[in-house]
Amino acid sequence: MTVIMSKFKSRTFRPKVAWAAKLMSAAACIVAPAPASAHVELGALGGFQSGFVHPIIGADHLLAMLAVGIWGAQMGGRNVWTLPVTFPLIMAFGAIFGMVGLALPNVELGIALSVVVLGLAIACAWKAPEWASLVLIAVFAVFHGHAHGAVLPSAIDPASYAVGFVVATGLIHVVGIGVGLLLLRPWKGRLSQALGGLICLVGVYFAATPLIP
Amino acid sequence: MNPFSAQHAQVGVHVVYIGAILIIFAGAVSLQLLVPIEVVDYVSNGITLPVFRYGLLLSLIACGIALSGRNRPLALVLHLVTLTAATWFGLHWAEPIVLSHKRLSEIIAGYPVLAAAMSMTAGSALLVPFSARKLLLPILSLVGGLGLGLSVILESPYDGDAHWFSWAGGIGGLAIVLSSIILTDAVRQFCAGSWLTIAERILGSWLIAASLMLAALSLQQRPIEIPRLPPVSLGEDNPS
């Protein structure tokens, strides 16, 4: 017990835990008020601001994109940037599919599954081969892009809307990388894995919600 | 002491940047004092135009980031001259050329096409390795300048004092590029190289993603659907 307490009191350990706690509370504050309000936007879609908040107010998008950053940081090496770079690029193609009206089956389920799988990958600290992680990210990015792209042409200023949601997506990835790197050391990465488990559980909830009558 | 050392050249480039920005602000202040209020209106609207066109703004910032850093001072000056000349061309001579070709004017008429072209070039320049970036920078300077000039002209009002708007828009865009170069150079002093490269690549991927969507949008512009209101039933006490 004394050893554990001394670890808590050590100068190198305590600030990181405090920061991690602050970050997790902030994330909880963002996610908690709207647990299942993904894609629910009342009124006409506007421009940049509307596009910017779209990935943030949808908890499923937010968690999946955050998970991409955390997983990349957890795997380390080139994965820190290859995953967050691949996601928006492929997401753009998904958005184009949505814009031209190309139907994609079970988009919402695909998005919920992305949260489950990415959360699980973080929870298991899966060091996937680079090609496998990129393929996985690419498949899920198509679903996320489709959901955004389907509503894009109806926006008042579609060009600014598109730029807004790409920037927000990228920023969530950057925050994810930051959180992932921050949680890499404390308890040998167990905190990061716990966060992944939590993300996975929320994903299961999203996937199961449409099935509950 | 060698007066032409790399360090002196670097200091010289920074002096040129700061001088250019001071001239821009001095110009803006003197404009306010010397010219009529309508002209000040045009200038203020023009200078802030690139700030509120987010695709354009992002591309200009990326252009500045791509031009900053590991370039030789002479190469940087050449790129900036190309950018300025292309902006000048876009502001003054490109419009009649575009208007004289029906098909070209149809393509260019949409702001997303220009923003897409600029974002794609700027994003590619940031995403590729530095050796390949060197080859893309002249194209980026050209496309960036032309895109900026044409974007401003497309939004320019049609009356006697409109040239103030286009001038200010061009100067505002160039100021954004210059500020991005200075800020990136300043950040580079404090930030480890690999993290800055990662940030550049992530920004590059945003720009390419945005450009793909802007290009798709410009190919598939749908009219905004305005919901039809139900017919108004006139009351009996209102004979009209």
Contacts between the chains, C-beta under 8 A, distances in Angstrom:
chain1	res1	chain2	res2	distance
A	47	B	54	7.9
A	48	B	54	4.9
A	80	B	198	6.5
A	81	B	198	4.4
A	81	B	201	5.4
A	81	B	202	6.5
A	84	B	202	5.5
A	84	B	205	7.3
A	85	B	127	7.2
A	85	B	201	5.5
A	85	B	202	6.0
A	85	B	204	7.6
A	85	B	205	4.1
A	86	B	205	7.6
A	88	B	205	5.1
A	88	B	206	5.8
A	88	B	208	8.0
A	88	B	209	3.9
A	89	B	205	5.4
A	89	B	208	6.0
A	89	B	209	5.5
A	89	B	212	7.9
A	91	B	209	6.3
A	92	B	208	7.4
A	92	B	209	3.9
A	92	B	210	7.6
A	92	B	212	4.0
A	92	B	213	5.4
A	93	B	212	7.0
A	95	B	212	8.0
A	95	B	213	5.4
A	95	B	216	7.6
A	96	B	212	6.6
A	96	B	213	6.7
A	96	B	216	4.4
A	99	B	213	7.5
A	99	B	216	5.6
A	99	B	217	7.1
A	99	B	220	6.2
A	100	B	216	7.4
A	100	B	220	6.4
A	149	B	213	7.4
A	152	B	213	7.2
A	152	B	217	7.3
A	153	B	217	7.3
A	153	B	220	7.1
A	153	B	222	5.0
A	154	B	225	7.3
A	156	B	224	7.1
A	158	B	112	7.8
A	158	B	217	5.2
A	159	B	54	7.9
A	159	B	55	5.7
A	159	B	111	6.4
A	159	B	112	4.7
A	159	B	115	6.2
A	159	B	214	5.6
A	159	B	217	6.1
A	160	B	53	7.9
A	160	B	54	5.0
A	160	B	55	7.2
A	162	B	210	5.9
A	162	B	213	4.1
A	162	B	214	6.1
A	162	B	217	6.6
A	163	B	54	4.5
A	163	B	55	5.1
A	163	B	58	6.2
A	163	B	210	4.9
A	163	B	214	7.7
A	164	B	54	6.9
A	166	B	206	5.1
A	166	B	209	4.9
A	166	B	210	4.6
A	166	B	213	7.2
A	167	B	54	7.9
A	167	B	58	7.4
A	167	B	206	6.0
A	167	B	210	7.9
A	169	B	206	7.8
A	170	B	202	5.8
A	170	B	203	7.5
A	170	B	205	7.2
A	170	B	206	4.5
A	173	B	202	7.0
A	174	B	199	8.0
A	174	B	202	6.6
